[in-house]
């Protein structure tokens, strides 16, 4: 088969778009669900008063092993040159090019991008639900003493060039994770073989493979967390070619020391978000946790909204009716 002729590197990479589109289709974002962020009352106050949400680095989170394990599947695949014979067209030399390039991209991510890869976590929320999920209150909503900010994702105008991407989390066992990576790499292998890229351009196929593996690693969790129905907004630093979000790469000093954070101010940023993006547009409702849902506690939250200049959010307040006893002290 003769080598195909492409004008630019981007044109070559675009030949693999169906592999990414398949993952986007599986994510189900076309449905544009309601998405809830469970947090403390203090963090809720900060988000509502500043329109700022904090993205966390998955390596500093409880599920950091998911990212490590996901990337490990790619390492195993590319460590075996036999896996690369098909995309290399049977040439050992070309298989070596693919392998070397892949691990070059892996090292670059490990040394320069992993530290500034961030996620913002949300849970899919049923439209008729004013109570929230008990497991989410216990795990992320201060044991019922917090709040759930519910956003309407249908109000988002997507920007194709944005370094912020939405994805639904897939819940898998270790065996399923390995099987899924194998299937993705088989599709990648077939496509790479068909393109018959020159030796000088073969590294682009490895770049695509690493991007697919990274996406898979960032959007899968152990099946034991499936009740969370998690969605993620992910910041990919390699997509931020204009460094539009670089000023927002900051830090937080907490119980675990100094942690890197992406402190993103919800609003229009050229190349990142649409000009109609605003917290007021996205906010659908605010659910007070079952331990702070008394009429007196609700009046306190209403006073807070008045003081921070967010009175327009008062009609969005709901009080969870789950009978969960407070774990400590009074409502606040």
C-alpha positions as CSV (number, residue, x, y, z in Angstrom):
1,X,0.0,0.0,0.0
2,X,1.4,3.4,-0.9
3,X,2.0,6.0,1.7
4,X,-0.8,8.6,2.0
5,X,0.1,12.3,1.5
6,X,-0.9,14.8,4.2
7,X,-0.2,18.5,4.2
8,X,0.1,19.1,7.9
9,X,0.6,17.2,11.2
10,X,-2.9,18.3,12.3
11,X,-4.3,16.7,9.2
12,X,-2.7,13.4,10.1
13,X,-3.9,13.6,13.7
14,X,-7.4,14.4,12.4
15,X,-7.5,10.9,10.8
16,X,-7.8,9.5,14.3
17,X,-10.8,11.7,15.3
18,X,-13.3,8.8,15.1
19,X,-11.5,7.2,18.0
20,X,-12.0,10.2,20.2
21,X,-15.5,10.8,18.9
22,X,-16.4,7.3,19.9
23,X,-15.3,8.1,23.5
24,X,-17.3,11.4,23.4
25,X,-20.4,9.5,22.2
26,X,-20.0,7.0,25.1
27,X,-19.8,9.9,27.6
28,X,-23.4,10.8,26.9
29,X,-22.8,14.6,27.2
30,X,-25.3,15.2,24.4
31,X,-28.0,14.6,27.0
32,X,-26.7,17.7,28.9
33,X,-27.7,16.5,32.4
34,X,-28.0,18.5,35.6
35,X,-24.7,18.2,37.5
36,X,-24.3,18.6,41.3
37,X,-21.1,19.6,43.2
38,X,-21.3,18.5,46.8
39,X,-19.2,20.6,49.2
40,X,-19.1,22.5,52.5
41,X,-21.1,25.6,53.4
42,X,-17.9,27.6,53.5
43,X,-16.8,26.5,50.0
44,X,-20.4,27.2,48.8
45,X,-20.1,30.7,50.1
46,X,-16.8,31.2,48.3
47,X,-18.1,29.8,45.0
48,X,-21.3,32.0,45.1
49,X,-19.5,35.2,46.1
50,X,-16.6,34.9,43.7
51,X,-17.9,32.7,40.9
52,X,-14.6,30.7,41.4
53,X,-14.4,27.0,41.4
54,X,-11.2,25.0,42.3
55,X,-10.0,22.2,40.2
56,X,-7.9,19.5,41.9
57,X,-4.9,17.5,40.6
58,X,-5.9,13.8,40.5
59,X,-2.5,12.8,41.8
60,X,-3.4,14.6,45.1
61,X,-6.9,13.0,45.3
62,X,-8.1,9.8,47.0
63,X,-8.5,8.1,43.6
64,X,-5.0,9.0,42.3
65,X,-4.4,5.3,41.8
66,X,-7.0,5.3,39.0
67,X,-4.8,7.7,36.9
68,X,-1.7,5.7,37.7
69,X,-3.4,2.4,36.8
70,X,-4.8,3.8,33.6
71,X,-1.5,5.0,32.3
72,X,0.0,1.7,33.4
73,X,-2.1,-0.1,30.8
74,X,-0.6,2.0,28.1
75,X,2.9,1.3,29.4
76,X,2.3,-2.4,29.3
77,X,0.9,-2.3,25.7
78,X,3.8,-0.2,24.3
79,X,6.5,-2.1,26.3
80,X,5.7,-5.2,24.1
81,X,7.1,-4.6,20.6
82,X,4.9,-7.5,19.3
83,X,1.9,-5.2,19.9
84,X,3.4,-2.6,17.6
85,X,4.2,-4.9,14.6
86,X,0.8,-4.4,13.0
87,X,0.7,-0.5,13.2
88,X,4.3,-0.5,12.0
89,X,3.5,-2.5,8.9
90,X,5.6,-5.5,10.1
91,X,8.8,-3.4,10.3
92,X,10.8,-3.9,13.6
93,X,12.5,-0.5,13.0
94,X,9.2,1.3,12.6
95,X,7.8,-0.5,15.7
96,X,10.8,0.8,17.6
97,X,10.0,4.4,16.4
98,X,6.5,4.0,17.7
99,X,7.7,2.7,21.1
100,X,10.4,5.4,21.5
101,X,8.0,8.2,20.6
102,X,5.3,6.9,23.0
103,X,7.6,6.8,26.0
104,X,8.9,10.2,25.0
105,X,5.4,11.6,25.2
106,X,4.9,9.7,28.5
107,X,8.0,11.3,30.0
108,X,7.0,14.7,28.8
109,X,3.6,14.4,30.5
110,X,5.2,13.0,33.7
111,X,7.7,15.8,33.9
112,X,5.9,18.8,32.6
113,X,2.1,18.2,32.4
114,X,0.9,15.8,35.1
115,X,1.4,18.4,37.9
116,X,-0.9,20.8,36.1
117,X,-3.6,18.4,34.9
118,X,-6.8,19.2,36.9
119,X,-10.3,18.0,37.3
120,X,-13.5,19.4,38.8
121,X,-15.9,16.7,40.0
122,X,-19.7,16.7,39.8
123,X,-22.4,14.1,40.1
124,X,-25.3,13.5,37.7
125,X,-28.5,14.8,39.3
126,X,-32.1,13.8,38.6
127,X,-34.3,16.8,37.8
128,X,-37.0,15.9,40.3
129,X,-34.5,15.3,43.2
130,X,-34.4,18.0,45.9
131,X,-32.8,15.7,48.5
132,X,-29.5,14.6,46.9
133,X,-27.7,11.3,47.4
134,X,-26.9,10.1,51.0
135,X,-23.6,8.6,49.9
136,X,-22.6,12.0,48.4
137,X,-23.6,13.9,51.5
138,X,-21.5,11.5,53.6
139,X,-18.5,11.5,51.2
140,X,-18.3,15.0,50.0
141,X,-21.0,17.1,51.6
142,X,-19.5,17.4,55.1
143,X,-21.5,14.4,56.4
144,X,-24.8,16.3,55.6
145,X,-23.6,19.6,56.9
146,X,-22.8,21.0,53.5
147,X,-24.6,21.9,50.3
148,X,-25.0,20.7,46.7
149,X,-24.7,23.3,43.9
150,X,-26.7,22.0,41.0
151,X,-25.6,23.3,37.5
152,X,-27.6,23.0,34.3
153,X,-25.1,21.8,31.7
154,X,-27.6,22.6,28.9
155,X,-26.7,26.3,29.4
156,X,-23.1,25.7,28.4
157,X,-22.0,26.8,25.0
158,X,-19.1,24.5,24.0
159,X,-15.9,26.0,22.6
160,X,-14.0,23.5,20.4
161,X,-10.6,24.9,21.2
162,X,-11.1,24.9,24.9
163,X,-8.6,23.1,27.2
164,X,-11.5,22.3,29.4
165,X,-13.4,19.2,28.4
166,X,-16.5,17.5,29.9
167,X,-16.6,13.7,30.3
168,X,-18.7,11.2,32.1
169,X,-16.8,8.8,34.3
170,X,-16.9,5.1,33.4
171,X,-16.8,2.6,36.3
172,X,-14.8,-0.5,35.6
173,X,-13.0,-3.4,37.3
174,X,-9.2,-3.8,36.8
175,X,-9.9,-6.4,34.2
176,X,-12.4,-4.3,32.4
177,X,-9.9,-1.4,32.3
178,X,-7.3,-3.5,30.7
179,X,-9.9,-4.9,28.2
180,X,-11.0,-1.4,27.2
181,X,-7.5,-0.2,26.6
182,X,-6.8,-3.3,24.5
183,X,-9.9,-2.5,22.3
184,X,-8.9,1.1,21.9
185,X,-5.3,0.2,21.0
186,X,-6.6,-2.4,18.5
187,X,-8.6,0.3,16.7
188,X,-5.6,2.7,16.9
189,X,-3.4,0.0,15.5
190,X,-5.7,-0.7,12.5
191,X,-6.0,3.0,11.7
192,X,-2.2,3.6,12.0
193,X,-1.5,0.7,9.7
194,X,-3.9,2.0,7.1
195,X,-2.4,5.4,7.0
196,X,1.1,4.1,6.1
197,X,2.8,7.2,7.6
198,X,6.4,7.9,6.7
199,X,9.0,7.2,9.4
200,X,9.3,11.0,10.0
201,X,5.6,11.2,10.8
202,X,5.1,8.0,12.7
203,X,5.6,9.7,16.0
204,X,2.2,11.4,15.5
205,X,0.5,8.1,15.8
206,X,2.2,7.6,19.1
207,X,1.1,11.0,20.2
208,X,-2.5,10.0,19.4
209,X,-2.1,6.7,21.3
210,X,-0.8,8.5,24.4
211,X,-3.7,11.0,24.2
212,X,-6.2,8.1,24.0
213,X,-4.6,6.3,27.0
214,X,-4.5,9.6,29.0
215,X,-8.2,10.3,28.3
216,X,-9.1,6.8,29.3
217,X,-7.1,7.1,32.6
218,X,-8.7,10.4,33.5
219,X,-12.2,9.2,32.9
220,X,-12.4,5.8,34.6
221,X,-12.8,4.8,38.2
222,X,-13.3,1.6,40.1
223,X,-16.7,0.1,39.8
224,X,-17.2,0.5,43.6
225,X,-17.8,4.2,43.1
226,X,-20.5,3.8,40.5
227,X,-23.3,5.2,42.7
228,X,-21.6,8.6,42.4
229,X,-22.5,8.9,38.6
230,X,-19.6,11.2,38.3
231,X,-18.8,13.7,35.6
232,X,-15.6,15.6,35.2
233,X,-14.5,18.9,33.8
234,X,-10.8,18.2,32.9
235,X,-8.1,20.7,32.2
236,X,-5.6,19.4,29.6
237,X,-2.5,21.6,29.7
238,X,-1.4,20.4,26.3
239,X,-4.6,21.9,24.8
240,X,-3.9,25.3,26.4
241,X,-1.6,26.4,23.6
242,X,-2.3,30.1,24.3
243,X,-1.7,29.7,28.1
244,X,-5.1,31.2,28.7
245,X,-5.6,29.5,32.0
246,X,-2.0,29.8,33.2
247,X,-2.8,32.8,35.5
248,X,-5.3,30.6,37.3
249,X,-2.7,27.9,38.2
250,X,-2.3,28.5,41.9
251,X,-2.2,26.6,45.2
252,X,-4.0,25.9,48.4
253,X,-2.6,25.2,51.9
254,X,-4.7,22.6,53.6
255,X,-4.4,19.5,55.9
256,X,-2.2,17.7,53.4
257,X,0.2,20.6,52.9
258,X,0.5,22.8,49.8
259,X,-1.5,21.4,46.9
260,X,-1.6,22.8,43.3
261,X,-5.0,24.1,42.2
262,X,-6.6,25.5,39.1
263,X,-8.8,28.4,40.5
264,X,-11.1,29.0,37.6
265,X,-13.3,32.1,37.6
266,X,-16.5,31.1,35.8
267,X,-16.9,33.6,32.9
268,X,-15.8,34.4,29.4
269,X,-12.2,33.6,28.5
270,X,-11.2,33.8,24.8
271,X,-10.6,30.3,23.5
272,X,-11.7,28.7,26.7
273,X,-15.3,29.6,27.3
274,X,-18.2,31.3,25.5
275,X,-19.1,34.9,26.0
276,X,-22.4,34.0,27.6
277,X,-20.9,31.9,30.4
278,X,-21.8,33.1,33.9
279,X,-22.5,31.4,37.2
280,X,-26.0,33.0,37.2
281,X,-26.7,31.3,33.9
282,X,-25.5,27.9,35.0
283,X,-27.0,27.7,38.6
284,X,-30.2,25.6,38.7
285,X,-30.7,25.0,42.4
286,X,-28.9,24.9,45.7
287,X,-29.7,22.0,48.0
288,X,-28.9,22.4,51.7
289,X,-27.6,19.2,53.3
290,X,-29.9,17.1,55.6
291,X,-28.1,18.3,58.7
292,X,-28.4,22.0,57.9
293,X,-31.9,22.0,56.4
294,X,-33.9,23.4,59.3
295,X,-35.9,26.5,58.7
296,X,-33.5,28.4,60.9
297,X,-30.5,27.2,59.0
298,X,-32.1,28.1,55.7
299,X,-32.7,31.6,56.9
300,X,-29.1,31.9,57.8
301,X,-28.1,30.9,54.3
302,X,-30.6,33.5,52.9
303,X,-28.9,36.1,55.1
304,X,-25.5,35.0,53.7
305,X,-26.8,35.4,50.1
306,X,-28.0,38.9,50.9
307,X,-24.7,39.9,52.4
308,X,-22.6,38.6,49.5
309,X,-24.9,40.3,46.9
310,X,-26.4,37.1,45.6
311,X,-30.1,37.6,46.5
312,X,-31.1,36.3,43.1
313,X,-30.1,32.8,44.3
314,X,-32.6,32.7,47.2
315,X,-35.4,31.2,45.1
316,X,-33.1,28.3,44.1
317,X,-32.7,27.1,47.7
318,X,-34.0,23.7,48.6
319,X,-33.7,21.7,51.9
320,X,-32.8,18.0,51.8
321,X,-35.4,15.9,53.5
322,X,-33.2,12.9,54.1
323,X,-33.4,12.0,57.9
324,X,-29.7,12.2,58.6
325,X,-28.6,13.1,62.1
326,X,-25.9,15.8,62.4
327,X,-22.5,14.4,63.3
328,X,-21.4,17.3,65.4
329,X,-22.6,20.5,67.1
330,X,-25.3,22.9,65.8
331,X,-26.3,23.6,62.2
332,X,-23.3,26.0,61.7
